[in-house]
Amino acid sequence: MQEWQKQLAHTVTSVETVAGRFGVDPEPLREAAALYPFRVTSHYLGLIEAPGDPIWRQCMPDSAELFEDVRLCVDPLAEDRHSPVPGVVHRHPDRALLLVTGGCPTLCRFCFRKGRLDSDALELSSSRFDDAIAYLESRPGIREVILTGGEPLLLEDDRLDDILTVLRHIDHIDILRIHSRAPIVLPARITDSLVSLLQGVSPLYLMIHVNHPRELTSEFADACARLADTGTVLGSQTVLMRGVNDEPETLEALMRGLLRLRVRPYYLHHPDLTAGTGHFRTTLEHGRRLMEYLQDRLPGLAVPRYVVDLAGGLGKVPVAGDCVESLGSTAILRAPNGERVEVPNKSWGE
Ligand SMILES: *Cc1c(COP(=O)(O)O)cnc(C)c1O
C-alpha cells in the first residue's frame, strides 16, 4: 500500500471526533451529516485553525445545509439529462465529461454533485466504461475529454493509465483534462509514479480545485512543482463562497499564490443552485465587485473568469457584459442559446 492509500484508509468520518478535538457541540454537525455524508482527510483537517474558519466551513457539516428552497435541487445543471450513456455528460459539441468514480477523499460541503456522490450512478464499472468509450468514439466532434467524478485521482495508477491510454488512441480526441482536488486534500496522491504516468500524456491539463490561500501548503506547492516540471499544464477553479473567500484580499492572495506555483487561475464559479449549499451564496453584485478589485490589481495571468453555470444545463456564462441582462433579487442572465434565465441572487439559510 502506498502512503496516499494509507491516508485514504484513515480519512475521518466521525463528526464526534472532530467536535471533541475542537470542543464544539456535535449535535448540529450530526444532523447535517445524516443528510449529507461527512468525510475529510487528515491533511485537510489539519488545516483547520478554529471552528468556523474558511477550511472548517468547506468540510464540516453545518445545520444551514438543512435549509430547503424549491430553487435548490440535487441536479441543478441537469447533468442527468445531458448524459447520453452512464458516466458521460455531453453538453458542448466539442468536449465531454467522463465521470470515472463517485468517491472523494474529502466531501466538500459546497459540492455541486453533493447528494449524488456516493450513489452507484457515478461508479464506472468496466461494462459502463466500454459503453462510455463507444459513445466517445462514435462522436467525431468531441475533441476534449475531461476526467471528473468524484475525484479522478482516487483511481489507482494502472486504472488511470488504462483510461488515459484508451482515450489517447481515439483519433478525434486531441486534449485530455483532469479536474481534481487531490493536490489540495490529499497531496500525497501526487506520487512520483503518478507524475511519470502523466508525463506520458500530452497535451494534458490538470485543473485543480482550490478555494483559499491557506490551502496553498508546502505539500501542495511541491505537488504543483513536480506536475508542472513534467509539462502538465496546471489551472485552477475556485468556487466563490460566503464566509470562505468572499473578501477581496483573500482572493487576491489566492490568485497570486497560485500564479507563483505555476497554476493559472481559470474559473471563479458562482455557486450552483445545489440543495444543501444555499448558505454559501453571495450576490452577483458582490462577485462583480471582487472581480473589479482583482482586475485592478493583478496581472491578467492571475485573473480568473467569473462564471455562473446556468440551471437546467444551459452552460457556463460569464457574469459580465451582455450576458447580464439585469441584477436585483432575481438576476436575469442570457444563455449562449439566447434564452433568458433567472438566477436567484441572494444567500439563504443563515
Ligand atoms: C464545465 C463543463 C465543461 C468544461 O467547460 P470549459 O468551459 O471548457 O471548462 C464541459 N462539459 C460540461 C458538461 C461542463 O459542465
The ligand as an SDF file (V2000), in Angstrom:
LIG
                    3D

 15 15  0  0  0  0  0  0  0  0999 V2000
  -17.8720   22.9090  -17.2760 C   0  0  0  0  0  0  0  0  0  0  0  0
  -18.1830   21.8630  -18.2440 C   0  0  0  0  0  0  0  0  0  0  0  0
  -17.3050   21.5710  -19.2930 C   0  0  0  0  0  0  0  0  0  0  0  0
  -15.9910   22.2920  -19.4550 C   0  0  0  0  0  0  0  0  0  0  0  0
  -16.1920   23.5980  -19.8260 O   0  0  0  0  0  0  0  0  0  0  0  0
  -14.9460   24.5570  -20.0340 P   0  0  0  0  0  0  0  0  0  0  0  0
  -15.5810   25.8870  -20.1460 O   0  0  0  0  0  0  0  0  0  0  0  0
  -14.2610   24.0910  -21.2680 O   0  0  0  0  0  0  0  0  0  0  0  0
  -14.0650   24.4120  -18.8460 O   0  0  0  0  0  0  0  0  0  0  0  0
  -17.6740   20.6080  -20.1840 C   0  0  0  0  0  0  0  0  0  0  0  0
  -18.8430   19.9370  -20.0850 N   0  0  0  0  0  0  0  0  0  0  0  0
  -19.6960   20.2020  -19.0940 C   0  0  0  0  0  0  0  0  0  0  0  0
  -20.9580   19.4390  -19.0260 C   0  0  0  0  0  0  0  0  0  0  0  0
  -19.4000   21.1650  -18.1430 C   0  0  0  0  0  0  0  0  0  0  0  0
  -20.2650   21.4070  -17.1450 O   0  0  0  0  0  0  0  0  0  0  0  0
  1  2  1  0
  2  3  1  0
  2 14  2  0
  3  4  1  0
  3 10  2  0
  4  5  1  0
  5  6  1  0
  6  7  2  0
  6  8  1  0
  6  9  1  0
 10 11  1  0
 11 12  2  0
 12 13  1  0
 12 14  1  0
 14 15  1  0
M  END
$$$$
